Amino acid sequence: MTDTRRRVKVYTLNEDRQWDDRGTGHVSSGYVERLKGMSLLVRAESDGSLLLESKINPNTAYQKQQDTLIVWSEAENYDLALSFQEKAGCDEIWEKICQVQGKDPSVDITQDLVDESEEERFDDMSSPGLELPSCELSRLEEIAELVASSLPSPLRREKLALALENEGYIKKLLELFHVCEDLENIEGLHHLYEIIKGIFLLNRTALFEVMFSEECIMDVIGCLEYDPALSQPRKHREFLTKTAKFKEVIPISDPELKQKIHQTYRVQYIQDMVLPTPSVFEENMLSTLHSFIFFNKVEIVGMLQEDEKFLTDLFAQLTDEATDEEKRQELVNFLKEFCAFSQTLQPQNRDAFFKTLSNMGILPALEVILGMDDTQVRSAATDIFSYLVEYNPSMVREFVMQEAQQNDDVSKKLTEQKITSKDILLINLIIEHMICDTDPELGGAVQLMGLLRTLVDPENMLATANKTEKTEFLGFFYKHCMHVLTAPLLANTTEDKPSKDDFQTAQLLALVLELLTFCVEHHTYHIKNYIINKDILRRVLVLMASKHAFLALCALRFKRKIIGLKDEFYNRYIMKSFLFEPVVKAFLNNGSRYNLMNSAIIEMFEFIRVEDIKSLTAHVIENYWKALEDVDYVQTFKGLKLRFEQQRERQDNPKLDSMRSILRNHRYRRDARTLEDEEEMWFNTDEDDMEDGEPVVSPSDKTKNDDDIMDPISKFMERKKLKESEEKEVLLKTNLSGRQSPSFKLSLSSGTKTNLTSQSPAANLPGSPGSPGSPGSPGSPGSVPKSTSQTAAITTKGGLVGLVDYPDDDEDDDEDEDKEEAPPVSKKAKFESS
């Protein structure tokens, strides 16, 4: 088994006919049992995962291009490419492919016979080769028909390509093109158009290298001007020679590099402007053309990067104050395109590329450019900055922190000399450009906000033994930058409603809130201290009064994110400042409209109820219950009231709460055998042996300390008897805390409703937590019991026996007390009679 490994990058061709980078790894060839044959395997260098597993099919056409590239098609719509770091590795894998297919490694392409019938294949293989007609003016029509007939057959395409390549046929065709143009032979020019277009569809690198050479490319473009479908020829050559001007912003001394740039531009022009759209042709017909352009760009970036003098001159002129504005704009546009080309590099080469730019001082140069007034220059600089942030945010963070330290040192010296420093940090320049974006749709601001979000994201921050990037950078950001970010928010929320409420301002504030919400979620004490100390949440909630629903929802989302943390520091801040008031006002102003605002506000209160955030529950009920008590289309607010009253009862009766837990454990967690024994003992107990009102305690419960259990029960019973006649007033007094918002006074009146939840059948099942009088439901306000006795009595309902107090049974007990003559009936007799 062969286990040779070479470093490669895997590419796939996407639906837009662009090459996508699938990762870097090491390639080997070996026998794969599952695929039943020799295969190419690429394992990722990062984690060893399998990037590619491709069987070397004897009928698949593999192409070797530019000494370090192997390209092939796995299916009709799936092209693959391996780009090798070393030529030796490419040659070695190519030999393995040719060995499997029985080919000579000196060839650059293997045959593809997938789509042909056996009969066609036999006929074609029996012929020694394709013989081209002599390249004469009178035979152009015959040549065009031969090319067109060869395209459907892969083997014929291969033979045609070999014939064109071996006989130097393309150059002869281009000589005929000049003759036809001189003679104004339109018919001949139309034939040449079809021939050249067909040669493109052969998808052969060797032919492209001839056609795209310096001496041939303009003639090829000329042939493609004479499309028979057009009444008049196009003027592509005129555009390329007269309109399109090659600008050397920095003189390029390497003639090979200059020729490669010219060639790439012209081939890109052919692909984009001259040839018909790819949908006209069969799938994958122009994949080699895409590959040619792609790898040309890789080569250009590599050659420029190696030219130290070129880069030194570039950055020197960028940062030179004497450089005029037009020249600087050209330099920035060049640098932008340079960075765009770098995206085609392999990771290790891209690392070296950006490291080179960093050493050359690209970030200080960008700072100079971003400080200019020219909008186009700033836009190009922003694009360059985005490449840097996406590639290595830590490099940008390190630069801005060093810059801040240097500015602090300079400021101290200037302060001693009573001079003011006006230096602006790079990251603050980015924030200011975001805030001052003049685009009505804020396209630039959205892009800059995304970059800021990447920079402040702790997920991509490094942590080492010596330093923690997260701590250092966030400390820097909140000290030097956060006030710049929140400036438009604070300036627009000085009153009870936004000062400016136009659409563009609302969009900008929504972007700021989005970033602040991200900070709340991902930063800890930094954002918490900033929000509390600067009273940010109060200012944000002013935006709840905006006429733009999306902005009001952004403000609500910010508060919801804070509440979702369940942090008592935040909760105390919210309660102290009465920061539910703007939310309640917005809810009431929304009225009965069923919209996103309504749902979002209800969801926030529902979260408080479900998560049982006690402090916020009490605050909402004490201060805003009067405004919310009539909302009955959801049970959220009544559920909050129930939570609140349960909390109060637990606070008033801590022993009772403990006792209920004990009773609940013993009443509902007994096994079947214990239950049978206790029922038998209970039925054998005489009615006379039990005092009226004495609670039934199972024998297993007798083992508990009777005093500990009975004392809170008896006290509870006495308290309930005293409160029976004034139940509503007592509940009212229990619920009020006396603290009210000075600007939004909502209080409870004596008419406060006590029936908060509708009683469903499930709510009154025996033993359910919400059932009236059940030991598992402390002080349920949903029912006001009529009976003063809260003993657990056996009741019979349709043959069912349950340890539950039913209101009907309490009324029967009251009637029985009035009838003193009625003899007591034993419980056993009651059960038997039912």
C-alpha positions, 0 to 999 in steps of 0.5 A: 500500500502506498502511503506517500503524503504531500501537503495540498489544498482541496478545492471544489467548483460551486454552482457559480463556477467559483472555486471553494476552499475545502481545507488544507491537508496531506494527500496519499494514494492507497487501496480503499476496501469500501471503494474497491480500488486505489483512491486519493485520500486527503486528511486535514492537517488540523485534526486529521479528519478526512477532507477527500476520499476519491476513487481513481476511476479508470475512465475519469479524465484527470488534468495536470496544470501548471506543475502543481495542480490536478483537476478532475470531475467526479460527476456532472456537477462536481469538479475537484482540484488538488493544489500542491505545495511542491511540484514533486508531490504533484508529480508523484500523485500524478504518476499514481493516477496514470499507473492506475489508468495505464497512461504515460505520466508525461501526458497532461490529461487522461481520457474520459469515456463515460458518456459514449456507447460501446459502438462509438468507442470501438469505432473511435479507437479503431481510427488512428487519430483525428485528421484536421482539414488544411487550414485554408479560407475555403475550408473554414466551414468544414473545420467549423463542422468538424469542431461542432461534431466533436464536442458531444464525444469526450474521446473525439474532443480529446483527439481534436485537442491533441490535433490542434495542439500538435499541429500548431493549428490555432496560430494558423486559424488566427492568421486566417482571421487577419485575412478575413478581416482585411477582405471583410469576409463576414461569412469566414469571420462567423465560421472562425467565431464558431471554431474559436468558441468550440476550442474554448469548450474543449476545456484544455489547459494546453490550448488555453496557454496558446490562445492566451499568450501575448501574441494570440490573445487579442486575435482570439478576442477579435474572433469572438467579436463576430457572433453570427447572432449579432447584426454588428460585431462587438468592439471588445479590442477597442475597449481593451486597448483604448478605454481600459488603461493599465495603471501602475500605481507603483512601477513593476520592474518584473516583466513576467509579473506585468505580463501575468497581470495583463493576461489575467485581466484579459482572460477575466474579460473574456469570461465575463464579457465576451463568452455567452453565459455559462448556462448556454453550454453543457455543465463543466465545459468551462471549468478549466477556464475558471481554474486558469484565472484562479491560479493566475491570481494566486501566482500574481499575489505570490510574485508581488509579495516576494517583491520587497521593494514594491511593497516598501514603496507602496506603504511609503507613498500611502503614509506620505503626507505629500501624496496627492489625493488622486494618487492615494485613492489609486494606491488604496484601490490597488491594496484592496484588490491585492487583499481580495486576490489573497483570498485565493492563497493557501492558509500558510501563504495567506498567513505570510501575506498578512504578516508581511502587510502588518510588518509594512504598517498596514494598520497605521496606514489605514488609520491615516486613510480613514481620517480623510474626507474622501468617501470612496477612499474611506470605503476602500479602506473599510474593505481592507480593514474587514479583510484584516479583521476577518483574517486575524482579529487578535492582530488588530486588537493588539495594534489598537491596545498598543496605540492606546498605550502610546497615546496615554504616554503622550497625553501624560507628557502633553498634560504636564506641558498643558497641551491637548492631544487630538489623536483618535484611536483606530477603533474609534474612527471605525465607530465614528464612521459607523455613526456618521454613515450618510447612506440612507440604508446604512450599508457601511454602518452595518458592515462596520458594526459586524467588524466591531462585533468580531473584535469584541467577541470573546470567542475569538480572543486568545488566552495564554499563561502570561496574559488574557486577551479578553481581560486586557482588550475589554478593559481597554474597550470600555475605557476608551471606546464604549462612550463613543459607541453609546454617544448617539444613544445618550444624546437622543434619550435625554427626555421621556421620548426620543429627541430624533425619531426619523428612520435613519436615526432609528436604524443607527440606534438599532445597530448600537442596541444590537451591539450592546445586546451582544455585549450583555450576552458575552461580556460579564462585569465590564458591561454590567458596571457600565450599564449600572453606572451610566444608567444605560437601561433607563436611556434605552427604554426611552426608545420604547416610545419610538414610533418605529416598532423595530427600534422599540423591540430592540430596546425591549430585546436589550432588557429581556437579555438582561433579565435572562441573566437572572443576575440580582445586581441587574434586578436590584438596579431595575427595581430601584429605578422602576424600569418596568414602567416604560414596558408596562406603559408600552404594553398598555398603549399597545392595547388589544392589538395582537402583534410582536410587541404584545407577544414580546412583553408577555414573554418577558413576564412569563419568563419571570414567572416560570423562572420564579425570579422572586425579587422581580415578581414582587416588584411587578405585583406591588407596583403594577398589578392594578394596571395588569389585573384585567389582562385575562386573555393570558394567565401570565399576570395572574400566575405572577400574582399567585407566585407573589402570594405564595412567596408572602405566605412562605415568608409569614409561615416558615414552619408551615412551609416546612410542615407541608413539605413533610406531609407531602412527602408522607402522603404521596410517596408511600409504597403500596404495602404501607398504604394497605396497612395504614388503610386497614388500621384507619378503618379499624379506628373508632370515630369516637377515638378522634376529636373533632378537627383533629387531623388524620396522621398515618401511623408512619407519620406518628414516628415524627415528633408530634409537637413539631408537627401539631404546633404549626397546624394548630396555630394555622387553624386558629389564624384561619378562623380569625381571618374568615370574615375579613379574607379579602381585606387581609389579602389586600394588606398582605399584598401591599408593600407601600413602595410606588413609582413616583411617576407611574402610580399604580396601587391596589384597591380594596376591589382587588380581584382574588380569583386570578386563575380559571379552575380547570378540572386538572387543577382540582385533582386530589393531590395537585399542587394547585388544588384548594386546601391541599397541603401541597398548595400553600395559601392558594389565592384562587379559592377562598374556603368557606370552612374554618376547619382545614382538616384532611377528611375522607370524602366520597365522590362517585366511589372515589376516596381522596384526602382532599377538602371539597367546598361542598363537603365544608358546607355539609359540615356546617349543616351538620353542626346545626343539627346537634341531634343527628348521631355521628356516623362512623367513617366506615359506615359512610364508605360502605353506604356510598 
